Each structure stands twice: as structure tokens, then as C-alpha cells.
Amino acid sequence: LSSKQRSKELVAMVDSGATTKFLHRRFVARNQVTMRKLAKPIPLYNIDGSENRDGTITEVAVLTMKIGNHEEEVAF
């Protein structure tokens, strides 16, 4: 993953079956990932349909993901 400020090679679970992409808040803090506030928060639900105890998603990070020769911008 890379941003305008830095790049980091890492191992990631690519097809987890989740309906979207996630970054853990500790990863964001440790790697000083720039976050962008969402205009409207996104509710977060568990696999059983119950609301997640952490509440809603209020920010996103747009990073460049590179796998082999493929590169694209991804919102987390």
C-alpha cells in the first residue's frame, strides 16, 4: 500500500468475503495514514446483522494498492 507520503509492503487478506475493505485503527495510527471525513457516516454491522459495538465508519483512507504489476487506488 502507498500514499503520497509513504509506502509499505505488507501481507493482507484479499478476498475475505467481507462486503468492503477495512484498515484497523491501530494500523492507521502506527503508519500515519491520512484519513478523510465522510459526509455521512456508514453504519457497521456484524455477520449476524447486529450493529457493531464500535458504531459507524466516519472516515476513509484512499491508498494505492499494488499486486504484482496491477496497481489501483482503493478506499478503505
C-alpha positions in Angstrom: 0.0 0.0 0.0 1.2 3.5 -0.6 0.1 7.1 -0.3 1.6 10.3 -1.4 3.7 10.4 1.8 5.0 6.8 2.1 4.8 3.2 1.0 4.6 0.0 3.0 4.9 -3.6 1.8 2.6 -5.9 3.8 0.7 -9.2 3.8 -3.1 -8.8 3.5 -6.2 -11.0 3.2 -7.5 -10.0 -0.2 -10.8 -12.0 -0.6 -12.1 -12.4 2.9 -15.8 -12.4 1.9 -16.3 -9.0 3.5 -18.6 -6.6 1.7 -16.0 -3.8 1.7 -12.3 -3.1 2.6 -11.1 -2.3 6.1 -8.0 -0.9 7.8 -7.6 -1.4 11.5 -7.3 1.9 13.5 -4.0 0.8 15.0 -2.6 0.3 11.5 -3.8 3.8 10.6 -2.2 5.3 13.7 1.1 3.4 13.5 1.6 4.2 9.8 0.3 7.8 10.0 -2.3 7.1 7.3 -4.1 10.3 6.2 -7.9 9.9 6.7 -10.7 11.8 5.0 -14.0 12.5 6.9 -17.2 11.1 5.3 -20.1 13.5 4.7 -22.4 10.8 6.0 -21.3 8.1 8.5 -21.8 4.4 7.4 -23.4 2.0 9.9 -21.3 -1.0 10.7 -23.0 -4.4 11.1 -21.7 -7.8 12.2 -22.1 -11.0 10.2 -25.3 -11.8 12.1 -26.9 -8.5 11.2 -26.5 -6.9 14.7 -24.9 -3.4 15.0 -21.2 -3.5 15.6 -20.2 -2.2 19.0 -17.7 0.2 17.5 -20.5 2.2 15.9 -20.1 3.7 12.4 -17.4 4.4 9.8 -16.8 8.1 9.8 -13.5 8.3 7.8 -11.8 6.7 4.8 -8.3 6.4 3.5 -7.6 6.4 -0.2 -4.4 4.4 -0.8 -2.7 2.9 -3.8 -2.7 -0.9 -3.8 -0.2 -2.8 -5.9 -0.3 -6.6 -6.5 2.3 -7.7 -9.0 2.1 -5.4 -12.0 -1.5 -4.3 -11.1 -2.0 -1.0 -9.4 -5.2 0.8 -8.3 -6.5 3.4 -5.9 -8.6 1.8 -3.1 -10.7 3.4 -0.5 -10.6 1.8 2.9 
